[in-house]
């Protein structure tokens, strides 16, 4: 989580929409997902070729949510809206 926050801090003001991509290994036999984070909007998009939602990967959600909230705190952003998770359909 701290590595994510450090990378976010170096990237600039993060007030304009931009996506940060994070490959995530579920640990379940080597299954990979792709997470795309929009820091300015507190939006997290994830691409998973397997059916289901993010609740199958609680460690992914916990890590990403904590990193986003810590980053926002370090930047003193006042916007306290919830983080929105969106599953992107993989075909």
N, C-alpha and C positions, 0 to 999 in steps of 0.2 A: 504494500500500500504506500509506504513512504517513497519508494522509487517512482510510483505514478505521480504522486504529488510534486516531487522534485521536477519531473519532466514537465508537468503542467505549469509550474512556476517560471521555468525558463522560457516558455513559449510566447510570452508577451502578455498583453492585457486580458485576452480571452473574453472580450466583450462582444466581439463579432462572431457569428456562427462559424465554427470550424470543427471538424471531426478528428478525434484521436482514436486510432485503431489499436486494439489489444487482442492478440490471439489468446485463447484460454483453453487449457487442457482439463477436461472434467475429471481425469484420474480413473475413469471407468473404462479400462481397456484401451486407453489412448484416444478417446473421442475428443475432437477439437471443435470449438465454437469461435466465432469472431464477434467481438464487442466493439461498437463504435460509439464514442461518447461526445456529446455536444456540451461543452462546459458552460457556455453562455445561457443555454436553455434548460440545463439539468435534464437532458434527454439521453437515454441510453438505448441504443438499438443493438439487438443481438441476432445473429444468424446461426441457426442450428438446423442441420439436415435431419435430425431426429424429431419426431413429434413430441409435443408437450410445451410447457412454459418454463420460465426461469426458476420456478420452485424446485425443479429437478437438480439445480446447481446452487445450493444455498451459499457455498463458499465464494462463488463468483459474485453473487449479488452483494454479499457482505463486504467483500474487498472493494468492489467498485463504488458502492454507496459510501463507504467510509472514506475512500480517497477523494471522491467528489465533495463531500461535506467538509473534510479537512482543508482541501484546496480553497473552497469558498470562504472558510473561516480565516485562513491566512491572508486572503486577498481583501478581507473585510467587506465582502458583499453583503448587502442588507437583505437581498431577496431570499426569503426562507421557504420558498415553495418546495413541494415534494419532488423527489426524483421520479421521473416517468420512465418506465421500461416498456419498450416496444419490440415485439418479435417480428422480424422481417421474414417473410415467406421465402423459403428456399425451394426451388423446383428441381 
